[in-house]
Amino acid sequence: MTSSRPGRRRHLPTSPFKAPAEAPPVKEFELHDQVTHDTHGLGRVVEIEPGRAVLVDFGTQKIRILTPYPKLFKL
């Protein structure tokens, strides 16, 4: 069975409509980086799955956060 999602449409330069916004760059984290999360607070990166997720230890719990890491910021 194949995916039913269509591919990305290209924007023609002669189109009267605005080009779609480009996706923001993916944030890069390294082991032991100190980070902050809007909901969970201060934590430290303990495991990395390149391009997929990071595991962050917030002291009371460890949480796996998926890309594009919307509420996670490096300190």
HTML snippet that shows the backbone in 3Dmol.js (N, CA, C, O; Angstrom):
<script src="https://3Dmol.org/build/3Dmol-min.js"></script>
<div id="view" style="width:600px;height:400px;position:relative"></div>
<script>
const pdb = `
ATOM      1  N   MET A   1       0.846  -1.172   0.000  1.00  0.00           N
ATOM      2  CA  MET A   1       0.000   0.000   0.000  1.00  0.00           C
ATOM      3  C   MET A   1       0.891   1.234   0.000  1.00  0.00           C
ATOM      4  O   MET A   1       1.910   1.262   0.689  1.00  0.00           O
ATOM      5  N   THR A   2       0.523   2.234  -0.751  1.00  0.00           N
ATOM      6  CA  THR A   2       1.329   3.453  -0.833  1.00  0.00           C
ATOM      7  C   THR A   2       0.685   4.579  -0.055  1.00  0.00           C
ATOM      8  O   THR A   2      -0.491   4.517   0.303  1.00  0.00           O
ATOM      9  N   SER A   3       1.474   5.614   0.201  1.00  0.00           N
ATOM     10  CA  SER A   3       0.985   6.776   0.930  1.00  0.00           C
ATOM     11  C   SER A   3       0.043   7.582   0.054  1.00  0.00           C
ATOM     12  O   SER A   3       0.275   7.728  -1.146  1.00  0.00           O
ATOM     13  N   SER A   4      -1.014   8.104   0.650  1.00  0.00           N
ATOM     14  CA  SER A   4      -1.973   8.898  -0.119  1.00  0.00           C
ATOM     15  C   SER A   4      -1.662  10.390  -0.025  1.00  0.00           C
ATOM     16  O   SER A   4      -2.394  11.208  -0.581  1.00  0.00           O
ATOM     17  N   ARG A   5      -0.586  10.753   0.671  1.00  0.00           N
ATOM     18  CA  ARG A   5      -0.236  12.165   0.800  1.00  0.00           C
ATOM     19  C   ARG A   5       0.435  12.647  -0.482  1.00  0.00           C
ATOM     20  O   ARG A   5       1.336  11.987  -1.000  1.00  0.00           O
ATOM     21  N   PRO A   6      -0.003  13.795  -0.995  1.00  0.00           N
ATOM     22  CA  PRO A   6       0.632  14.308  -2.205  1.00  0.00           C
ATOM     23  C   PRO A   6       2.011  14.887  -1.905  1.00  0.00           C
ATOM     24  O   PRO A   6       2.310  15.251  -0.767  1.00  0.00           O
ATOM     25  N   GLY A   7       2.844  14.965  -2.938  1.00  0.00           N
ATOM     26  CA  GLY A   7       4.162  15.564  -2.782  1.00  0.00           C
ATOM     27  C   GLY A   7       4.051  17.076  -2.648  1.00  0.00           C
ATOM     28  O   GLY A   7       2.971  17.642  -2.816  1.00  0.00           O
ATOM     29  N   ARG A   8       5.145  17.714  -2.351  1.00  0.00           N
ATOM     30  CA  ARG A   8       5.154  19.156  -2.200  1.00  0.00           C
ATOM     31  C   ARG A   8       5.031  19.822  -3.572  1.00  0.00           C
ATOM     32  O   ARG A   8       5.722  19.442  -4.518  1.00  0.00           O
ATOM     33  N   ARG A   9       4.157  20.806  -3.673  1.00  0.00           N
ATOM     34  CA  ARG A   9       3.964  21.510  -4.943  1.00  0.00           C
ATOM     35  C   ARG A   9       5.045  22.567  -5.108  1.00  0.00           C
ATOM     36  O   ARG A   9       5.460  23.209  -4.144  1.00  0.00           O
ATOM     37  N   ARG A  10       5.490  22.735  -6.340  1.00  0.00           N
ATOM     38  CA  ARG A  10       6.477  23.777  -6.570  1.00  0.00           C
ATOM     39  C   ARG A  10       5.762  25.078  -6.868  1.00  0.00           C
ATOM     40  O   ARG A  10       4.653  25.081  -7.401  1.00  0.00           O
ATOM     41  N   HIS A  11       6.397  26.173  -6.524  1.00  0.00           N
ATOM     42  CA  HIS A  11       5.832  27.491  -6.720  1.00  0.00           C
ATOM     43  C   HIS A  11       6.352  28.073  -8.029  1.00  0.00           C
ATOM     44  O   HIS A  11       7.562  28.156  -8.242  1.00  0.00           O
ATOM     45  N   LEU A  12       5.449  28.468  -8.891  1.00  0.00           N
ATOM     46  CA  LEU A  12       5.840  29.053 -10.170  1.00  0.00           C
ATOM     47  C   LEU A  12       6.133  30.546 -10.002  1.00  0.00           C
ATOM     48  O   LEU A  12       5.384  31.236  -9.311  1.00  0.00           O
ATOM     49  N   PRO A  13       7.196  31.057 -10.611  1.00  0.00           N
ATOM     50  CA  PRO A  13       7.544  32.471 -10.457  1.00  0.00           C
ATOM     51  C   PRO A  13       6.472  33.412 -11.006  1.00  0.00           C
ATOM     52  O   PRO A  13       6.400  34.565 -10.579  1.00  0.00           O
ATOM     53  N   THR A  14       5.649  32.956 -11.929  1.00  0.00           N
ATOM     54  CA  THR A  14       4.608  33.812 -12.497  1.00  0.00           C
ATOM     55  C   THR A  14       3.295  33.754 -11.724  1.00  0.00           C
ATOM     56  O   THR A  14       2.325  34.405 -12.114  1.00  0.00           O
ATOM     57  N   SER A  15       3.248  32.997 -10.651  1.00  0.00           N
ATOM     58  CA  SER A  15       2.034  32.847  -9.863  1.00  0.00           C
ATOM     59  C   SER A  15       1.694  34.153  -9.144  1.00  0.00           C
ATOM     60  O   SER A  15       2.593  34.827  -8.642  1.00  0.00           O
ATOM     61  N   PRO A  16       0.405  34.519  -9.087  1.00  0.00           N
ATOM     62  CA  PRO A  16       0.010  35.733  -8.365  1.00  0.00           C
ATOM     63  C   PRO A  16      -0.033  35.525  -6.850  1.00  0.00           C
ATOM     64  O   PRO A  16      -0.235  36.481  -6.101  1.00  0.00           O
ATOM     65  N   PHE A  17       0.155  34.287  -6.397  1.00  0.00           N
ATOM     66  CA  PHE A  17       0.095  33.981  -4.971  1.00  0.00           C
ATOM     67  C   PHE A  17       1.495  33.955  -4.369  1.00  0.00           C
ATOM     68  O   PHE A  17       2.474  33.695  -5.068  1.00  0.00           O
ATOM     69  N   LYS A  18       1.581  34.223  -3.085  1.00  0.00           N
ATOM     70  CA  LYS A  18       2.871  34.213  -2.387  1.00  0.00           C
ATOM     71  C   LYS A  18       3.418  32.792  -2.291  1.00  0.00           C
ATOM     72  O   LYS A  18       2.667  31.819  -2.221  1.00  0.00           O
ATOM     73  N   ALA A  19       4.732  32.702  -2.290  1.00  0.00           N
ATOM     74  CA  ALA A  19       5.380  31.404  -2.126  1.00  0.00           C
ATOM     75  C   ALA A  19       5.172  30.929  -0.688  1.00  0.00           C
ATOM     76  O   ALA A  19       5.155  31.748   0.231  1.00  0.00           O
ATOM     77  N   PRO A  20       5.013  29.620  -0.479  1.00  0.00           N
ATOM     78  CA  PRO A  20       4.857  29.117   0.893  1.00  0.00           C
ATOM     79  C   PRO A  20       6.129  29.373   1.701  1.00  0.00           C
ATOM     80  O   PRO A  20       7.237  29.374   1.164  1.00  0.00           O
ATOM     81  N   ALA A  21       5.945  29.587   2.986  1.00  0.00           N
ATOM     82  CA  ALA A  21       7.080  29.849   3.866  1.00  0.00           C
ATOM     83  C   ALA A  21       7.956  28.609   3.981  1.00  0.00           C
ATOM     84  O   ALA A  21       7.449  27.489   4.043  1.00  0.00           O
ATOM     85  N   GLU A  22       9.256  28.807   4.009  1.00  0.00           N
ATOM     86  CA  GLU A  22      10.195  27.695   4.165  1.00  0.00           C
ATOM     87  C   GLU A  22      10.146  27.189   5.608  1.00  0.00           C
ATOM     88  O   GLU A  22       9.889  27.960   6.533  1.00  0.00           O
ATOM     89  N   ALA A  23      10.389  25.924   5.788  1.00  0.00           N
ATOM     90  CA  ALA A  23      10.407  25.333   7.120  1.00  0.00           C
ATOM     91  C   ALA A  23      11.620  25.865   7.892  1.00  0.00           C
ATOM     92  O   ALA A  23      12.697  26.020   7.316  1.00  0.00           O
ATOM     93  N   PRO A  24      11.454  26.144   9.191  1.00  0.00           N
ATOM     94  CA  PRO A  24      12.590  26.625   9.972  1.00  0.00           C
ATOM     95  C   PRO A  24      13.649  25.533  10.098  1.00  0.00           C
ATOM     96  O   PRO A  24      13.319  24.347  10.055  1.00  0.00           O
ATOM     97  N   PRO A  25      14.913  25.914  10.253  1.00  0.00           N
ATOM     98  CA  PRO A  25      15.962  24.894  10.375  1.00  0.00           C
ATOM     99  C   PRO A  25      15.767  24.052  11.635  1.00  0.00           C
ATOM    100  O   PRO A  25      15.271  24.536  12.652  1.00  0.00           O
ATOM    101  N   VAL A  26      16.163  22.795  11.549  1.00  0.00           N
ATOM    102  CA  VAL A  26      16.027  21.885  12.686  1.00  0.00           C
ATOM    103  C   VAL A  26      17.065  22.254  13.744  1.00  0.00           C
ATOM    104  O   VAL A  26      18.233  22.478  13.426  1.00  0.00           O
ATOM    105  N   LYS A  27      16.632  22.314  14.999  1.00  0.00           N
ATOM    106  CA  LYS A  27      17.549  22.643  16.089  1.00  0.00           C
ATOM    107  C   LYS A  27      18.493  21.474  16.337  1.00  0.00           C
ATOM    108  O   LYS A  27      18.089  20.315  16.248  1.00  0.00           O
ATOM    109  N   GLU A  28      19.742  21.776  16.647  1.00  0.00           N
ATOM    110  CA  GLU A  28      20.749  20.751  16.922  1.00  0.00           C
ATOM    111  C   GLU A  28      21.076  20.752  18.413  1.00  0.00           C
ATOM    112  O   GLU A  28      21.336  21.804  18.998  1.00  0.00           O
ATOM    113  N   PHE A  29      21.061  19.571  19.022  1.00  0.00           N
ATOM    114  CA  PHE A  29      21.418  19.419  20.429  1.00  0.00           C
ATOM    115  C   PHE A  29      22.533  18.395  20.551  1.00  0.00           C
ATOM    116  O   PHE A  29      22.658  17.499  19.716  1.00  0.00           O
ATOM    117  N   GLU A  30      23.342  18.530  21.594  1.00  0.00           N
ATOM    118  CA  GLU A  30      24.415  17.582  21.881  1.00  0.00           C
ATOM    119  C   GLU A  30      24.182  17.003  23.266  1.00  0.00           C
ATOM    120  O   GLU A  30      23.427  17.555  24.066  1.00  0.00           O
ATOM    121  N   LEU A  31      24.852  15.865  23.541  1.00  0.00           N
ATOM    122  CA  LEU A  31      24.739  15.258  24.872  1.00  0.00           C
ATOM    123  C   LEU A  31      25.173  16.247  25.940  1.00  0.00           C
ATOM    124  O   LEU A  31      26.134  16.995  25.759  1.00  0.00           O
ATOM    125  N   HIS A  32      24.464  16.240  27.041  1.00  0.00           N
ATOM    126  CA  HIS A  32      24.747  17.057  28.221  1.00  0.00           C
ATOM    127  C   HIS A  32      24.475  18.537  28.020  1.00  0.00           C
ATOM    128  O   HIS A  32      24.874  19.347  28.857  1.00  0.00           O
ATOM    129  N   ASP A  33      23.802  18.920  26.925  1.00  0.00           N
ATOM    130  CA  ASP A  33      23.385  20.314  26.752  1.00  0.00           C
ATOM    131  C   ASP A  33      22.326  20.633  27.792  1.00  0.00           C
ATOM    132  O   ASP A  33      21.434  19.823  28.048  1.00  0.00           O
ATOM    133  N   GLN A  34      22.424  21.806  28.386  1.00  0.00           N
ATOM    134  CA  GLN A  34      21.404  22.252  29.313  1.00  0.00           C
ATOM    135  C   GLN A  34      20.323  22.949  28.489  1.00  0.00           C
ATOM    136  O   GLN A  34      20.622  23.818  27.670  1.00  0.00           O
ATOM    137  N   VAL A  35      19.063  22.562  28.711  1.00  0.00           N
ATOM    138  CA  VAL A  35      17.950  23.076  27.918  1.00  0.00           C
ATOM    139  C   VAL A  35      16.817  23.518  28.836  1.00  0.00           C
ATOM    140  O   VAL A  35      16.778  23.177  30.018  1.00  0.00           O
ATOM    141  N   THR A  36      15.915  24.273  28.269  1.00  0.00           N
ATOM    142  CA  THR A  36      14.709  24.656  28.990  1.00  0.00           C
ATOM    143  C   THR A  36      13.507  24.351  28.104  1.00  0.00           C
ATOM    144  O   THR A  36      13.569  24.488  26.882  1.00  0.00           O
ATOM    145  N   HIS A  37      12.418  23.939  28.737  1.00  0.00           N
ATOM    146  CA  HIS A  37      11.185  23.600  28.030  1.00  0.00           C
ATOM    147  C   HIS A  37      10.076  24.443  28.638  1.00  0.00           C
ATOM    148  O   HIS A  37      10.031  24.619  29.855  1.00  0.00           O
ATOM    149  N   ASP A  38       9.177  24.968  27.803  1.00  0.00           N
ATOM    150  CA  ASP A  38       8.113  25.843  28.275  1.00  0.00           C
ATOM    151  C   ASP A  38       7.205  25.179  29.312  1.00  0.00           C
ATOM    152  O   ASP A  38       6.691  25.855  30.204  1.00  0.00           O
ATOM    153  N   THR A  39       7.005  23.885  29.208  1.00  0.00           N
ATOM    154  CA  THR A  39       6.117  23.176  30.130  1.00  0.00           C
ATOM    155  C   THR A  39       6.868  22.493  31.274  1.00  0.00           C
ATOM    156  O   THR A  39       6.433  22.561  32.423  1.00  0.00           O
ATOM    157  N   HIS A  40       7.993  21.836  30.970  1.00  0.00           N
ATOM    158  CA  HIS A  40       8.681  20.998  31.943  1.00  0.00           C
ATOM    159  C   HIS A  40       9.811  21.696  32.693  1.00  0.00           C
ATOM    160  O   HIS A  40      10.252  21.196  33.728  1.00  0.00           O
ATOM    161  N   GLY A  41      10.282  22.818  32.208  1.00  0.00           N
ATOM    162  CA  GLY A  41      11.323  23.573  32.902  1.00  0.00           C
ATOM    163  C   GLY A  41      12.731  23.237  32.460  1.00  0.00           C
ATOM    164  O   GLY A  41      12.973  22.928  31.293  1.00  0.00           O
ATOM    165  N   LEU A  42      13.662  23.299  33.409  1.00  0.00           N
ATOM    166  CA  LEU A  42      15.082  23.129  33.146  1.00  0.00           C
ATOM    167  C   LEU A  42      15.454  21.648  33.103  1.00  0.00           C
ATOM    168  O   LEU A  42      14.999  20.862  33.934  1.00  0.00           O
ATOM    169  N   GLY A  43      16.291  21.272  32.122  1.00  0.00           N
ATOM    170  CA  GLY A  43      16.687  19.879  31.989  1.00  0.00           C
ATOM    171  C   GLY A  43      18.016  19.739  31.280  1.00  0.00           C
ATOM    172  O   GLY A  43      18.642  20.729  30.902  1.00  0.00           O
ATOM    173  N   ARG A  44      18.452  18.459  31.098  1.00  0.00           N
ATOM    174  CA  ARG A  44      19.716  18.166  30.447  1.00  0.00           C
ATOM    175  C   ARG A  44      19.502  17.029  29.442  1.00  0.00           C
ATOM    176  O   ARG A  44      18.833  16.041  29.746  1.00  0.00           O
ATOM    177  N   VAL A  45      20.078  17.179  28.238  1.00  0.00           N
ATOM    178  CA  VAL A  45      19.946  16.164  27.195  1.00  0.00           C
ATOM    179  C   VAL A  45      20.773  14.946  27.590  1.00  0.00           C
ATOM    180  O   VAL A  45      21.965  15.066  27.875  1.00  0.00           O
ATOM    181  N   VAL A  46      20.131  13.755  27.608  1.00  0.00           N
ATOM    182  CA  VAL A  46      20.834  12.532  27.994  1.00  0.00           C
ATOM    183  C   VAL A  46      20.946  11.525  26.856  1.00  0.00           C
ATOM    184  O   VAL A  46      21.756  10.601  26.925  1.00  0.00           O
ATOM    185  N   GLU A  47      20.137  11.695  25.803  1.00  0.00           N
ATOM    186  CA  GLU A  47      20.207  10.783  24.662  1.00  0.00           C
ATOM    187  C   GLU A  47      19.704  11.507  23.418  1.00  0.00           C
ATOM    188  O   GLU A  47      18.797  12.337  23.487  1.00  0.00           O
ATOM    189  N   ILE A  48      20.314  11.175  22.275  1.00  0.00           N
ATOM    190  CA  ILE A  48      19.941  11.819  21.015  1.00  0.00           C
ATOM    191  C   ILE A  48      19.632  10.761  19.964  1.00  0.00           C
ATOM    192  O   ILE A  48      20.392   9.810  19.787  1.00  0.00           O
ATOM    193  N   GLU A  49      18.520  10.932  19.273  1.00  0.00           N
ATOM    194  CA  GLU A  49      18.177  10.126  18.098  1.00  0.00           C
ATOM    195  C   GLU A  49      18.250  11.103  16.928  1.00  0.00           C
ATOM    196  O   GLU A  49      17.297  11.849  16.701  1.00  0.00           O
ATOM    197  N   PRO A  50      19.348  11.121  16.183  1.00  0.00           N
ATOM    198  CA  PRO A  50      19.567  12.137  15.147  1.00  0.00           C
ATOM    199  C   PRO A  50      18.390  12.306  14.183  1.00  0.00           C
ATOM    200  O   PRO A  50      17.934  11.349  13.558  1.00  0.00           O
ATOM    201  N   GLY A  51      17.918  13.540  14.082  1.00  0.00           N
ATOM    202  CA  GLY A  51      16.829  13.863  13.180  1.00  0.00           C
ATOM    203  C   GLY A  51      15.454  13.421  13.635  1.00  0.00           C
ATOM    204  O   GLY A  51      14.473  13.649  12.927  1.00  0.00           O
ATOM    205  N   ARG A  52      15.353  12.790  14.808  1.00  0.00           N
ATOM    206  CA  ARG A  52      14.060  12.259  15.245  1.00  0.00           C
ATOM    207  C   ARG A  52      13.621  12.789  16.598  1.00  0.00           C
ATOM    208  O   ARG A  52      12.511  13.305  16.724  1.00  0.00           O
ATOM    209  N   ALA A  53      14.484  12.669  17.631  1.00  0.00           N
ATOM    210  CA  ALA A  53      14.065  13.028  18.985  1.00  0.00           C
ATOM    211  C   ALA A  53      15.272  13.195  19.899  1.00  0.00           C
ATOM    212  O   ALA A  53      16.389  12.803  19.565  1.00  0.00           O
ATOM    213  N   VAL A  54      15.014  13.790  21.066  1.00  0.00           N
ATOM    214  CA  VAL A  54      16.009  13.859  22.127  1.00  0.00           C
ATOM    215  C   VAL A  54      15.339  13.412  23.429  1.00  0.00           C
ATOM    216  O   VAL A  54      14.144  13.630  23.631  1.00  0.00           O
ATOM    217  N   LEU A  55      16.114  12.792  24.296  1.00  0.00           N
ATOM    218  CA  LEU A  55      15.630  12.395  25.612  1.00  0.00           C
ATOM    219  C   LEU A  55      16.210  13.381  26.607  1.00  0.00           C
ATOM    220  O   LEU A  55      17.428  13.535  26.701  1.00  0.00           O
ATOM    221  N   VAL A  56      15.334  14.051  27.352  1.00  0.00           N
ATOM    222  CA  VAL A  56      15.757  15.093  28.277  1.00  0.00           C
ATOM    223  C   VAL A  56      15.403  14.687  29.693  1.00  0.00           C
ATOM    224  O   VAL A  56      14.275  14.273  29.962  1.00  0.00           O
ATOM    225  N   ASP A  57      16.374  14.805  30.611  1.00  0.00           N
ATOM    226  CA  ASP A  57      16.168  14.521  32.026  1.00  0.00           C
ATOM    227  C   ASP A  57      15.825  15.828  32.719  1.00  0.00           C
ATOM    228  O   ASP A  57      16.657  16.732  32.798  1.00  0.00           O
ATOM    229  N   PHE A  58      14.594  15.930  33.223  1.00  0.00           N
ATOM    230  CA  PHE A  58      14.147  17.134  33.917  1.00  0.00           C
ATOM    231  C   PHE A  58      14.238  16.978  35.432  1.00  0.00           C
ATOM    232  O   PHE A  58      13.627  17.753  36.167  1.00  0.00           O
ATOM    233  N   GLY A  59      14.986  15.993  35.906  1.00  0.00           N
ATOM    234  CA  GLY A  59      15.152  15.769  37.340  1.00  0.00           C
ATOM    235  C   GLY A  59      14.134  14.787  37.881  1.00  0.00           C
ATOM    236  O   GLY A  59      14.510  13.739  38.407  1.00  0.00           O
ATOM    237  N   THR A  60      12.860  15.100  37.766  1.00  0.00           N
ATOM    238  CA  THR A  60      11.809  14.219  38.271  1.00  0.00           C
ATOM    239  C   THR A  60      11.359  13.197  37.243  1.00  0.00           C
ATOM    240  O   THR A  60      10.788  12.165  37.594  1.00  0.00           O
ATOM    241  N   GLN A  61      11.618  13.485  35.969  1.00  0.00           N
ATOM    242  CA  GLN A  61      11.202  12.566  34.908  1.00  0.00           C
ATOM    243  C   GLN A  61      12.061  12.764  33.669  1.00  0.00           C
ATOM    244  O   GLN A  61      12.654  13.824  33.467  1.00  0.00           O
ATOM    245  N   LYS A  62      12.117  11.720  32.838  1.00  0.00           N
ATOM    246  CA  LYS A  62      12.814  11.798  31.555  1.00  0.00           C
ATOM    247  C   LYS A  62      11.750  11.787  30.473  1.00  0.00           C
ATOM    248  O   LYS A  62      10.857  10.940  30.468  1.00  0.00           O
ATOM    249  N   ILE A  63      11.858  12.742  29.553  1.00  0.00           N
ATOM    250  CA  ILE A  63      10.848  12.889  28.509  1.00  0.00           C
ATOM    251  C   ILE A  63      11.514  12.884  27.143  1.00  0.00           C
ATOM    252  O   ILE A  63      12.524  13.554  26.930  1.00  0.00           O
ATOM    253  N   ARG A  64      10.938  12.117  26.215  1.00  0.00           N
ATOM    254  CA  ARG A  64      11.412  12.058  24.833  1.00  0.00           C
ATOM    255  C   ARG A  64      10.659  13.128  24.052  1.00  0.00           C
ATOM    256  O   ARG A  64       9.430  13.100  23.982  1.00  0.00           O
ATOM    257  N   ILE A  65      11.390  14.064  23.468  1.00  0.00           N
ATOM    258  CA  ILE A  65      10.785  15.170  22.736  1.00  0.00           C
ATOM    259  C   ILE A  65      11.121  15.006  21.255  1.00  0.00           C
ATOM    260  O   ILE A  65      12.289  14.891  20.883  1.00  0.00           O
ATOM    261  N   LEU A  66      10.088  14.997  20.416  1.00  0.00           N
ATOM    262  CA  LEU A  66      10.244  14.785  18.985  1.00  0.00           C
ATOM    263  C   LEU A  66      10.577  16.081  18.251  1.00  0.00           C
ATOM    264  O   LEU A  66      10.265  17.174  18.724  1.00  0.00           O
ATOM    265  N   THR A  67      11.221  15.943  17.077  1.00  0.00           N
ATOM    266  CA  THR A  67      11.497  17.114  16.248  1.00  0.00           C
ATOM    267  C   THR A  67      10.181  17.709  15.794  1.00  0.00           C
ATOM    268  O   THR A  67       9.223  16.952  15.640  1.00  0.00           O
ATOM    269  N   PRO A  68      10.064  18.965  15.576  1.00  0.00           N
ATOM    270  CA  PRO A  68      11.072  20.015  15.500  1.00  0.00           C
ATOM    271  C   PRO A  68      11.325  20.724  16.828  1.00  0.00           C
ATOM    272  O   PRO A  68      11.744  21.882  16.818  1.00  0.00           O
ATOM    273  N   TYR A  69      11.091  20.084  17.956  1.00  0.00           N
ATOM    274  CA  TYR A  69      11.356  20.614  19.292  1.00  0.00           C
ATOM    275  C   TYR A  69      10.731  22.006  19.485  1.00  0.00           C
ATOM    276  O   TYR A  69      11.457  22.970  19.725  1.00  0.00           O
ATOM    277  N   PRO A  70       9.406  22.125  19.385  1.00  0.00           N
ATOM    278  CA  PRO A  70       8.781  23.439  19.372  1.00  0.00           C
ATOM    279  C   PRO A  70       8.973  24.262  20.646  1.00  0.00           C
ATOM    280  O   PRO A  70       9.078  25.485  20.565  1.00  0.00           O
ATOM    281  N   LYS A  71       9.022  23.630  21.816  1.00  0.00           N
ATOM    282  CA  LYS A  71       9.113  24.390  23.067  1.00  0.00           C
ATOM    283  C   LYS A  71      10.439  24.172  23.785  1.00  0.00           C
ATOM    284  O   LYS A  71      10.567  24.531  24.955  1.00  0.00           O
ATOM    285  N   LEU A  72      11.428  23.589  23.108  1.00  0.00           N
ATOM    286  CA  LEU A  72      12.701  23.261  23.713  1.00  0.00           C
ATOM    287  C   LEU A  72      13.774  24.236  23.221  1.00  0.00           C
ATOM    288  O   LEU A  72      13.937  24.444  22.019  1.00  0.00           O
ATOM    289  N   PHE A  73      14.503  24.832  24.176  1.00  0.00           N
ATOM    290  CA  PHE A  73      15.521  25.820  23.834  1.00  0.00           C
ATOM    291  C   PHE A  73      16.829  25.513  24.557  1.00  0.00           C
ATOM    292  O   PHE A  73      16.832  25.154  25.734  1.00  0.00           O
ATOM    293  N   LYS A  74      17.927  25.658  23.842  1.00  0.00           N
ATOM    294  CA  LYS A  74      19.260  25.430  24.384  1.00  0.00           C
ATOM    295  C   LYS A  74      19.688  26.656  25.196  1.00  0.00           C
ATOM    296  O   LYS A  74      19.463  27.793  24.781  1.00  0.00           O
ATOM    297  N   LEU A  75      20.304  26.414  26.349  1.00  0.00           N
ATOM    298  CA  LEU A  75      20.792  27.530  27.173  1.00  0.00           C
ATOM    299  C   LEU A  75      22.270  27.769  26.952  1.00  0.00           C
ATOM    300  O   LEU A  75      22.848  28.668  27.562  1.00  0.00           O
TER     301      LEU A  75
END
`;
const viewer = $3Dmol.createViewer("view");
viewer.addModel(pdb, "pdb");
viewer.setStyle({}, {cartoon: {color: "spectrum"}});
viewer.zoomTo();
viewer.render();
</script>
